[in-house]
Amino acid sequence: MRAGTAGSLGHEAGLDLKEVSELLGHSSIAITADIYTHLRQPLHDANAEKIVALIKRPGEAKETGS
């Protein structure tokens, strides 16, 4: 597994950046965060849904994708 994939999946799984950084042998969490972790599309989608849920008015019907 590539380091970028391992870093991204570790972070997405809930590991702290310091834990991911040490696992990958980096000297700094900045290296891990800036180069070796990326948000995958499903996480972007889930985050967008969380934001939408916060701004919807109570009782407003949820839109369904067609």
DSSP file (Angstrom, degrees, kcal/mol; ACC not computed):
  #  RESIDUE AA STRUCTURE BP1 BP2  ACC     N-H-->O    O-->H-N    N-H-->O    O-->H-N    TCO  KAPPA ALPHA  PHI   PSI    X-CA   Y-CA   Z-CA
    1    1 A M              0   0    0      0, 0.0     2,-0.1     0, 0.0     0, 0.0   0.000 360.0 360.0 360.0 137.0    0.0    0.0    0.0
    2    2 A R     >  -     0   0    0      1,-0.1     4,-2.6     4,-0.0     5,-0.2  -0.362 360.0-118.9 -70.5 152.3    1.3    3.4   -0.9
    3    3 A A  H  > S+     0   0    0      1,-0.2     4,-2.8     2,-0.2     5,-0.2   0.872 113.6  53.2 -61.2 -39.4    2.1    5.8    2.0
    4    4 A G  H  > S+     0   0    0      2,-0.2     4,-2.4     1,-0.2    34,-0.3   0.902 111.2  46.2 -64.0 -40.5   -0.5    8.4    0.8
    5    5 A T  H  > S+     0   0    0      2,-0.2     4,-2.8     1,-0.2     5,-0.3   0.931 113.7  48.4 -65.9 -45.7   -3.2    5.7    0.7
    6    6 A A  H  X S+     0   0    0     -4,-2.6     4,-2.3     1,-0.2    -2,-0.2   0.903 113.2  48.0 -61.8 -41.8   -2.2    4.5    4.2
    7    7 A G  H  X S+     0   0    0     -4,-2.8     4,-2.2    29,-0.2    -1,-0.2   0.922 113.7  46.2 -65.3 -44.7   -2.1    8.0    5.6
    8    8 A S  H  X S+     0   0    0     -4,-2.4     4,-2.6    28,-0.5    -2,-0.2   0.929 115.7  44.9 -64.5 -46.7   -5.5    8.9    4.1
    9    9 A L  H  X S+     0   0    0     -4,-2.8     4,-2.0     2,-0.2    -2,-0.2   0.884 112.7  51.6 -67.6 -38.5   -7.2    5.7    5.2
   10   10 A G  H  <>S+     0   0    0     -4,-2.3     5,-2.3    -5,-0.3     4,-0.3   0.934 113.3  44.0 -62.1 -46.1   -5.6    5.9    8.7
   11   11 A H  H ><5S+     0   0    0     -4,-2.2     3,-1.3     1,-0.2    -2,-0.2   0.914 113.6  50.6 -65.5 -42.8   -6.8    9.4    9.2
   12   12 A E  H 3<5S+     0   0    0     -4,-2.6    -1,-0.2     1,-0.3    -2,-0.2   0.819 104.2  59.6 -64.8 -30.8  -10.3    8.6    7.8
   13   13 A A  T 3<5S-     0   0    0     -4,-2.0    -1,-0.3    -5,-0.2    -2,-0.2   0.557 128.5 -96.5 -75.4  -7.4  -10.5    5.6   10.2
   14   14 A G  T < 5S+     0   0    0     -3,-1.3    -3,-0.2    -4,-0.3     2,-0.1   0.460  73.2 147.2 108.4   2.0  -10.1    8.0   13.1
   15   15 A L      < -     0   0    0     -5,-2.3    -1,-0.3    -6,-0.2     2,-0.1  -0.469  53.6-111.1 -68.5 142.5   -6.4    7.8   13.8
   16   16 A D     >  -     0   0    0     -2,-0.1     4,-2.2     1,-0.1     3,-0.3  -0.401  25.7-115.4 -66.6 148.8   -4.9   11.1   15.1
   17   17 A L  H  > S+     0   0    0      1,-0.2     4,-2.8     2,-0.2     5,-0.2   0.848 117.6  56.5 -57.9 -33.8   -2.5   12.7   12.7
   18   18 A K  H  > S+     0   0    0      2,-0.2     4,-2.3     1,-0.2    -1,-0.2   0.908 107.3  48.5 -64.2 -40.4    0.3   12.2   15.2
   19   19 A E  H  > S+     0   0    0     -3,-0.3     4,-2.4     2,-0.2    -2,-0.2   0.917 113.3  46.6 -64.8 -43.3   -0.4    8.4   15.2
   20   20 A V  H  X S+     0   0    0     -4,-2.2     4,-2.2     2,-0.2    -2,-0.2   0.916 111.4  52.6 -63.7 -43.0   -0.5    8.3   11.4
   21   21 A S  H  X>S+     0   0    0     -4,-2.8     5,-2.7    -5,-0.2     4,-0.6   0.914 112.0  44.4 -60.0 -45.1    2.7   10.4   11.2
   22   22 A E  H ><5S+     0   0    0     -4,-2.3     3,-0.7     3,-0.2    -1,-0.2   0.896 110.4  55.1 -67.6 -39.4    4.5    8.0   13.5
   23   23 A L  H 3<5S+     0   0    0     -4,-2.4    -1,-0.2     1,-0.2    -2,-0.2   0.883 112.3  43.3 -59.2 -39.3    3.1    4.9   11.7
   24   24 A L  H 3<5S-     0   0    0     -4,-2.2    -1,-0.2    -5,-0.1    -2,-0.2   0.523 115.1-116.9 -86.6  -5.6    4.5    6.3    8.4
   25   25 A G  T <<5 +     0   0    0     -3,-0.7    -3,-0.2    -4,-0.6     2,-0.2   0.770  57.5 157.5  79.0  26.0    7.8    7.3   10.0
   26   26 A H      < -     0   0    0     -5,-2.7    -1,-0.2    -6,-0.2     3,-0.1  -0.547  43.8-141.5 -84.7 150.9    7.5   11.0    9.4
   27   27 A S  S    S+     0   0    0     -2,-0.2     2,-0.3     1,-0.2    -1,-0.1   0.603  85.4  29.5 -83.9 -12.0    9.4   13.5   11.5
   28   28 A S     >  -     0   0    0     -7,-0.1     4,-1.3     1,-0.1     3,-0.4  -0.999  65.8-136.1-150.0 142.6    6.5   16.0   11.5
   29   29 A I  H  > S+     0   0    0     -2,-0.3     4,-3.1     1,-0.2     5,-0.2   0.746 105.8  67.6 -69.8 -20.6    2.7   15.8   11.4
   30   30 A A  H  > S+     0   0    0      2,-0.2     4,-2.8     1,-0.2     5,-0.3   0.908  99.2  49.2 -63.6 -40.4    2.9   18.7    8.9
   31   31 A I  H  >>S+     0   0    0     -3,-0.4     4,-2.2     2,-0.2     5,-0.9   0.937 113.8  46.3 -61.9 -46.0    4.5   16.4    6.4
   32   32 A T  I  X>S+     0   0    0     -4,-1.3     4,-1.1     3,-0.2     5,-0.6   0.941 117.0  43.0 -61.9 -48.6    1.8   13.8    7.0
   33   33 A A  I  <5S+     0   0    0     -4,-3.1     4,-0.4     1,-0.2    -2,-0.2   0.907 119.7  40.7 -66.5 -43.6   -1.1   16.3    6.8
   34   34 A D  I  <5S+     0   0    0     -4,-2.8    -1,-0.2    -5,-0.2    -2,-0.2   0.823 132.9  14.9 -77.9 -31.9    0.2   18.2    3.8
   35   35 A I  I  <5S+     0   0    0     -4,-2.2    -3,-0.2    -5,-0.3    -2,-0.2   0.780 126.2  40.9-113.3 -37.9    1.5   15.4    1.6
   36   36 A Y  I  <<S+     0   0    0     -4,-1.1   -28,-0.5    -5,-0.9     2,-0.4   0.412  99.6  66.4-107.2   1.9    0.2   12.0    2.8
   37   37 A T      < +     0   0    0     -5,-0.6     2,-0.3    -4,-0.4   -32,-0.1  -0.988  52.0 165.8-126.5 135.5   -3.5   12.5    3.7
   38   38 A H        -     0   0    0     -2,-0.4     2,-0.6   -34,-0.3   -26,-0.1  -0.973  37.2-113.1-140.3 151.0   -6.3   13.4    1.4
   39   39 A L        -     0   0    0     -2,-0.3     2,-0.1     4,-0.0   -30,-0.1  -0.774  30.8-138.6 -89.2 125.7  -10.1   13.3    1.7
   40   40 A R    >>  -     0   0    0     -2,-0.6     4,-1.7   -32,-0.1     3,-0.9  -0.431  26.4-105.0 -78.1 158.9  -11.7   10.7   -0.5
   41   41 A Q  H 3> S+     0   0    0      1,-0.3     4,-2.7     2,-0.2     5,-0.2   0.857 117.4  57.8 -56.2 -42.7  -15.0   11.6   -2.3
   42   42 A P  H 3> S+     0   0    0      0, 0.0     4,-2.3     0, 0.0    -1,-0.3   0.867 107.6  49.0 -58.5 -33.2  -17.3    9.6    0.0
   43   43 A L  H <> S+     0   0    0     -3,-0.9     4,-2.4     2,-0.2    -2,-0.2   0.893 109.5  51.2 -72.0 -39.0  -16.0   11.6    3.0
   44   44 A H  H  X S+     0   0    0     -4,-1.7     4,-2.2     2,-0.2    -1,-0.2   0.930 111.8  48.5 -58.6 -45.0  -16.5   14.9    1.1
   45   45 A D  H  X S+     0   0    0     -4,-2.7     4,-2.2     1,-0.2    -2,-0.2   0.919 111.2  48.9 -62.4 -45.2  -20.1   13.7    0.3
   46   46 A A  H  X S+     0   0    0     -4,-2.3     4,-1.8     1,-0.2    -1,-0.2   0.891 111.0  50.5 -63.6 -39.8  -20.7   12.8    4.0
   47   47 A N  H  X S+     0   0    0     -4,-2.4     4,-1.8     2,-0.2    -1,-0.2   0.894 109.0  51.5 -65.2 -39.9  -19.4   16.1    5.2
   48   48 A A  H  X S+     0   0    0     -4,-2.2     4,-2.5     1,-0.2    -2,-0.2   0.900 108.1  52.3 -62.8 -41.0  -21.7   18.0    2.8
   49   49 A E  H  X S+     0   0    0     -4,-2.2     4,-2.3     1,-0.2    -1,-0.2   0.878 106.6  53.5 -62.9 -38.3  -24.7   16.0    4.0
   50   50 A K  H  X S+     0   0    0     -4,-1.8     4,-1.3     2,-0.2    -1,-0.2   0.900 110.3  47.2 -62.7 -40.8  -23.8   17.0    7.6
   51   51 A I  H  X S+     0   0    0     -4,-1.8     4,-1.4     2,-0.2     3,-0.3   0.919 110.8  51.0 -67.2 -43.9  -23.8   20.6    6.6
   52   52 A V  H  X S+     0   0    0     -4,-2.5     4,-1.4     1,-0.2     3,-0.4   0.906 107.0  54.9 -59.3 -42.0  -27.1   20.4    4.7
   53   53 A A  H  < S+     0   0    0     -4,-2.3    -1,-0.2     1,-0.2    -2,-0.2   0.836 106.7  51.7 -62.0 -32.4  -28.6   18.7    7.8
   54   54 A L  H  < S+     0   0    0     -4,-1.3    -1,-0.2    -3,-0.3    -2,-0.2   0.812 113.5  42.3 -73.5 -30.2  -27.6   21.7    9.9
   55   55 A I  H  < S+     0   0    0     -4,-1.4    -2,-0.2    -3,-0.4    -1,-0.2   0.573  88.6 103.7 -97.9  -8.3  -29.1   24.3    7.6
   56   56 A K  S  < S-     0   0    0     -4,-1.4     3,-0.1    -5,-0.2     6,-0.0  -0.469  74.5-118.0 -71.4 144.1  -32.4   22.6    6.8
   57   57 A R    >   -     0   0    0     -2,-0.1     3,-2.1     1,-0.1    -1,-0.1  -0.524  38.9 -89.7 -78.6 149.3  -35.5   24.0    8.6
   58   58 A P  T 3  S+     0   0    0      0, 0.0    -1,-0.1     0, 0.0     3,-0.1  -0.331 114.6  17.6 -56.7 136.6  -37.4   21.6   10.9
   59   59 A G  T 3  S+     0   0    0      1,-0.3     2,-0.3    -3,-0.1     3,-0.0   0.344  88.5 139.9  83.3  -7.4  -40.1   19.8    9.0
   60   60 A E    <   -     0   0    0     -3,-2.1    -1,-0.3     1,-0.1     2,-0.1  -0.528  58.9-112.1 -71.9 132.4  -38.5   20.5    5.6
   61   61 A A        -     0   0    0     -2,-0.3     2,-0.4    -3,-0.1    -1,-0.1  -0.366  28.1-117.8 -66.3 140.0  -38.8   17.5    3.3
   62   62 A K        -     0   0    0     -2,-0.1     2,-0.1     1,-0.1    -1,-0.1  -0.638  28.8-122.2 -79.1 133.0  -35.5   15.9    2.5
   63   63 A E        -     0   0    0     -2,-0.4     2,-0.4     1,-0.0    -1,-0.1  -0.463  20.9-144.3 -73.0 145.6  -34.7   15.9   -1.2
   64   64 A T        -     0   0    0     -2,-0.1     2,-0.3     2,-0.0    -1,-0.0  -0.933  14.8-123.1-112.0 138.0  -34.2   12.6   -3.0
   65   65 A G              0   0    0     -2,-0.4     0, 0.0     1,-0.1     0, 0.0  -0.584 360.0 360.0 -77.7 136.7  -31.6   12.2   -5.7
   66   66 A S              0   0    0     -2,-0.3    -1,-0.1     0, 0.0    -2,-0.0   0.380 360.0 360.0-115.0 360.0  -33.0   10.9   -9.0
